[in-house]
């Protein structure tokens, strides 16, 4: 495994925020996050700064368009008292 301790995969980052993996790939394409890819067509290893983490969390929280995971939707409903 080539992953360094501070690196995340696309899947791990999607679970961290929780958003779909397609959203993380979109972030990579737009340059919102960067990754290294040691081998062509291989795994991408993403490193985030504390500022990037905070900005992405704020963006995800405020976004009406980002597809959030089902578990996050349930947590939001519970927090709002809808459940």
N, C-alpha and C positions, 0 to 999 in steps of 0.2 A: 504494500500500500504506500502510496506517495503522499498521502495527506499529512499535513503538518498539524500540530495541536490546535492552532488558532484558526484553522480553515474549516469551511463548511461546504457540503455538496449542495447542489440545487435542491435536492429533496430535503436535506436538513434545514436549509434556509426557509423553504416553503412551510415546514413544520414549525419553525421558530416564530413566524409572524402571524398567524397561520393563513397562508394564501396558497393558491394553486401553483404547481411547478411552472405552468405557462406564464404566470405573473413574474416569477423569478427570471425566467428566460427573457421576458420583455425588459426587465430591469437591466439585464446584461446587455441586450441589444442597444438600449438607450444610453448605456454608460453610467447608469445610476449606481451600479456595483461593478466591480471588476473581478476577474478570475484569471488564474493561470491554468494552462492546459499543456502539461508536459508532452503529451503524445497527441498527434492529430486524431480527431474524432474520439479522444479519450475523455475521461472524467474531468470536469471543471472544478477547481478548488477556489472558493470564494473567501476573501478576508474582508471583514468590516471594521471600520473604526467605530469608536463609541458615538461619534457624531453621526455617522451614517446609520447606525442602528437606531438612534433617536429619531432621525429624519424619516426613515422608513416606517417606524412604528407610528409616528404622527400621521404620515401619509395614509397608511393602511387603516388607521382608526377613523380618519375623516372621509375616506373614499366611499362613494356610493357605487363605484364601478368595479372595484377590485373584487374578484370572486374569492370570498372567504371560505374556509373549510366549514363543514357542517358543525363540528365541535365548537368552533368559535361563535357561530350563530346561536347555538344553544346557550353558551355562556353569556352572550350579550342579552338574550331574552331573560335569563335568570337575573342578571344584574339590573335589568330595567323593571323587573317585577312582573313581566308578562307571563311567566310560568309559575 
